[in-house]
């Protein structure tokens, strides 16, 4: 064991020495971040997770130590002992420790470092592939260190917040039952039960409800979840959520708890005061004005639903609009104020953008002084009445640009929602990523319980089958399921859904009616959820909860560009770990023990 | 939404009302724990996780409420409003709320309860199978509620302890690379990478070391781990560990941190002061005196190694002992003091016990007044010299019972270790389970780095290949690997291993020598641990750590009888969840997507 460690214990981190320490003897451990050999003296910046301290090895003081210091190279791991000296006029104001330097009298090289595949610096343009392959070096970079330290802080603050609020952190199994029809699960073959499989939990949903049935009253957990989806840029196959469930509550009680958490996090991490209560918006309003249920409210640019206006005018002389209405489609417009002054070329680029999302085109109109439309495919045939009605509905002023989508409801909403955000970035209303210092929290509430599935011609739960319908809508469960709204809610921040939950269905009689409305037979319900249905009959309390996405929350809080920057050891979009090579090969014997066989031929 | 919940918010738990609340109006939520209909008045005990409160529905006060109360049955979930009234002379001193009762003016039945398959009472003799099937009811029982609440407290105290000690809680992936030759892993077929598999992490070992390489300095995590072993009574396929890693430390630094945690937990949870520092014992001493590396030190009954004594006397006239010595076996004795006064029948039962563990028999001797042996198979042939030498070595006194095992080292150690604990229970030195109020913590230190594997004729890492050898033993790495001791340590409590760890090998040169000593080629090392070997060459700091078993720790702390009593949703020894039915069937289509096929024929 080196003398540094057994005898010479670390006295300080590399981020804390200031003028007040001058004259003291200190022991520091860290990595060589920078090194300059000025003939007589060797200078290094010594780095640890707390910061950087300048260390000087003078020539005359301890020749052996000076010689050893001559061997130092970038990223060597060392311990030093020395005296804190003022830098006087040479102070570096950009560094927390910039007032001092340490004149070393002892040095131990714990470990050398081969030339690194990239430099450990704040900004690098190394490919992400290489960074992920040498992630342990990538993680030495200050921006990633800070992000992960913030994540640990969020983690800690969250746990203390819930514990102080009388919640219990309780664990749930990761290897559970596979339930067909939910999200795509990762499966684990069972060795002890031939031919059977576990599913990795996509969330602790059923278990947290059962904790309520068991009387634990207030549950939370920061917990890993697994979903075998095709990975998009902002998804990971394993992700972490802040999972919460409470008994004897209504929606407001859940909001109260979660707003308290958010306000605390923003205050403690960023020093920002978030006003309460958060804004609330009905789901239908969000869809109408923003095209989805996670609107970015840092800017306006609302959609205007024109379906009724167009219908009242029988299409107003525009065949495409008439057809859209007849096919039960919708029509939406978006007014871009004159001040944005997009050029024709820019508008053509907008059209390409929406086409990339499945739109057929981007109908538009420039509003002239008298309200006439120019540069518009509709201009020639549209009736003056419809034009005026649309101008009025959209609040159109001369110079404004009006953009339109029409057709299938889902497509129109999605295209217009993305177009709205795209425009805001083009217009500089929001930055490309990061908050820009604006935090617009929003509860989207009161969504419909069911969605109609055109393919199977059945009503499916819009989220899950255990959401409590509004009492006043129960009457429509059998006759008009589309009119049944429910106690489901999403928490939205700057256009990202950061959490979602619901008040649960705890009444077994209503539960049976909901399953019936969904065309789920008693038998099917029993085989999928039998144990939960049994549990509801055993004095289940009214309860509800929510889950927040920890990764997304930290990403937004730190202004990180991607989820991969807030996960220490992320996987690629193909689900591979470039450092370890996972997933990998397994020998046939092991698979035999698990009662499975690969369908891929060996060698392929 | 019921009026209770929207309007009538809960004012108190069912465990907190006392004399000082008399006269106040309160709202309580909970479950009917007990109900007595005394003609005029209905009495219920209302229960929540905090306790039980007596509630009275009087006849004359609110007839409608009294009528509704008449419908109440066990485990109905209700809300009540009422006034706190003193019970005066009828106070129940066994109950925290025994001084008062609540005279109800309002009642809401949130949910009814069908007759339960077993009663929700502290002590029940229902089969474990049924309890697990209806675990949400089982968990309503006070002993399990208390245990899980203690677990949540341990969890919370642990996290705050580490955070206050400048550790960061950092996450690690659960789906990682499969490394052949370790513990048996659960495997997860990859859909996006045909023919490849993830392994569920059996521990975050490599990742926590890489966190040190990345400069995070002090890491901890309370984390789920997975091991696909044949389950014994005290194992679960998924288990939770308190995982710790520190840079720039020696063994003492790790002990300091962990002892601090243990002292804090025992103090805060049990109010018990645990003295520090904990006892330390070399591994070899533990094996000699107790037969394993996790001795229960609440009682004495040490083993005495007689191998040398017997060898010096050439077997002393006892052919079996002579043969054992010649076959390089060992001889151990255990002295049972006269005070235990086992009868012949009892001793025969001891023999059956050791035979059940693979012993051939249980040689014994009663010590007579003059030191002669009676009731002994050795008595007739043993030389007086060997007898005296053994008596002396074992400190035998008249009336004592001497018990012997001889033969293969591993078998003798194991049999004698179990016999020692078995005797202590028979003699009433320790209870059947639980601590009996004695907490004997122990660090077992200085084990050998390697174990010789008779089958493959190679040296294998006794724990894992990244343990740091003692500096002074490095010279034997090539010539005599059995002489190399290492910085590995186990934390033991009352005969249970509750944690284990090591100072890691951070020097790539020594690492290569260790692999060589184990007969692992460079190629094999690279394919298994390439990324870690690369990382060691990039300025890895000296580091070390430990992992504590959370389940075991909570089991010991709460005096629970089994690990299944400290896990909310445990699996059976066959790895099944009796409540949900996991693991279950999966349709062929889903398996096709995962590029695997079950080898079990359908319908079997």
Interface residues (C-beta under 8 A of the other chain):
Chain A: X1 X2 X4 X5 X6 X10 X29 X30 X31 X47 X48 X49 X75 X76 X77 X79 X110 X111 X112 X113 X114 X116 X134 X135 X136 X137 X139 X140 X145 X148 X149 X151 X152 X155 X156 X159 X160 X163 X168 X169 X170 X171 X172 X173 X174 X175 X176 X177 X178 X180 X184 X186 X187 X188 X189 X190 X191 X192 X193 X194 X195 X196 X197 X198 X199 X200 X206 X207 X210 X211 X213 X214 X215 X216 X217 X224 X226 X228 X230 X231 X237 X238 X240 X247 X248 X249 X250 X471 X506 X507 X531 X534 X535 X536 X537 X538 X539 X540 X541 X542 X567 X568 X569 X571 X574 X575 X576 X577 X579 X580 X581 X582 X583 X584 X585 X586 X587 X590 X591 X592 X594 X595 X596 X597 X598 X599 X600 X604
Chain B: X1 X2 X4 X5 X6 X10 X29 X30 X31 X47 X48 X49 X75 X76 X77 X79 X110 X111 X112 X113 X114 X116 X134 X135 X136 X137 X139 X140 X145 X148 X149 X151 X152 X155 X156 X159 X160 X163 X168 X169 X170 X171 X172 X173 X174 X175 X176 X177 X178 X180 X184 X186 X187 X188 X189 X190 X191 X192 X193 X194 X195 X196 X197 X198 X199 X200 X206 X207 X210 X211 X213 X214 X215 X216 X217 X224 X226 X228 X230 X231 X237 X238 X240 X247 X248 X249 X250 X471 X506 X507 X531 X534 X535 X536 X537 X538 X539 X540 X541 X542 X567 X568 X569 X571 X574 X575 X576 X577 X579 X580 X581 X582 X583 X584 X585 X586 X587 X590 X591 X592 X594 X595 X596 X597 X598 X599 X600 X604
